[in-house]
Amino acid sequence: MLLELNAATVLRGGRPALDAVTLAIPTGRHTAILGPNGCGKSTLIQLLTRALHPLARETGPAPVRVLGERLWDVAQLRRRLGIVTARLHDDLCTLPGLRVEDAVLAAGFGQLAAPDAARVDAPMREAAREALALTSATALAGRAYASLSTGEARRVLIARALVHRPEALLLDEPTSGLDVVARARLLEVLRRIASAGTTLVLVTHHVEELLPEIGHVVLLRRGRVIADGPRDAVLTDALLSDAFEAPVRLVPGEGGAPSALAVDTVCAAASAPDPGNGSGPGPRGSDPLTAS
């Protein structure tokens, strides 16, 4: 089993950010963890990376297991589970002289700074080249990481996570801050990775980012799992409206796949002032959900 949570609770500011969450994600099943801002998605990532810890209990099963282990060393874990977060990007940007190739190679040593060239052997360099090629980032190898655009940096972060050839890749809001072209390119990269056999766990609040390869969805609301099942069973207007706490519906995309969520502004605007005259309901219709 890739990830297991058993009634795991995490407190932040004295309140539960994750509230008795039970969840199992097997290796080999591409899964999306979907929900609005503040539902506990980032807390879940920090729990798995040991930036946060669940409430301890004296008896019963461990609240968190990763790859079957109750206790794990983060450096060793990342050799089996690639993790991509915005925090890593911020850390790498503090090293202005760091080249892209070295940023990827450094993952092999569990560090941020460029490794000593004498410690880097030919197989390591080949693994870095393969990871950069898979993420369409080969041309960036000689660039300074801090000089990259947001989209370029995101592809390099994924290459860094892949350099160990992990069993799975855990991505926290990977398209955040990207324009429409950069997002499309990144999603295509993720499709190639999924097709190559690496399990994807995608954390997002955008339905349109759910790749065709993702067949299972976990829906969070206010720190709790409200749905966990096959994609078609979870992506319903009723469940999504419950998760986002607003009347929403799926907007069909190409081939019938969901391309976005739309808010039913007939209901959502019923109690909102009309921007035209300061009173009464707003315009009727629906608007795509594009909040980040």
Secondary structure, DSSP 8 states (H G I E B T S, - for coil): --EEEEEEEEEETTEEEEEEEEEEE-TT--EEEE--TTSSHHHHHHHHTTSS-----SSSS-SEEETTBSS--HHHHTTTEEEE-HHHHHHHTT-TT-BHHHHHHHGGGT-SS---GGG--HHHHHHHHHHHHHTT-GGGTTSBGGGS-HHHHHHHHHHHHHTT--SEEEEESTTTT--HHHHHHHHHHHHHHHHTT-EEEEEES-GGG--TT--EEEEEETTEEEEEEEHHHH--HHHHHHHHTS-EEEEE-GGG-EEEEEEEHHHHTTTS--TTTSSS----SEEE----
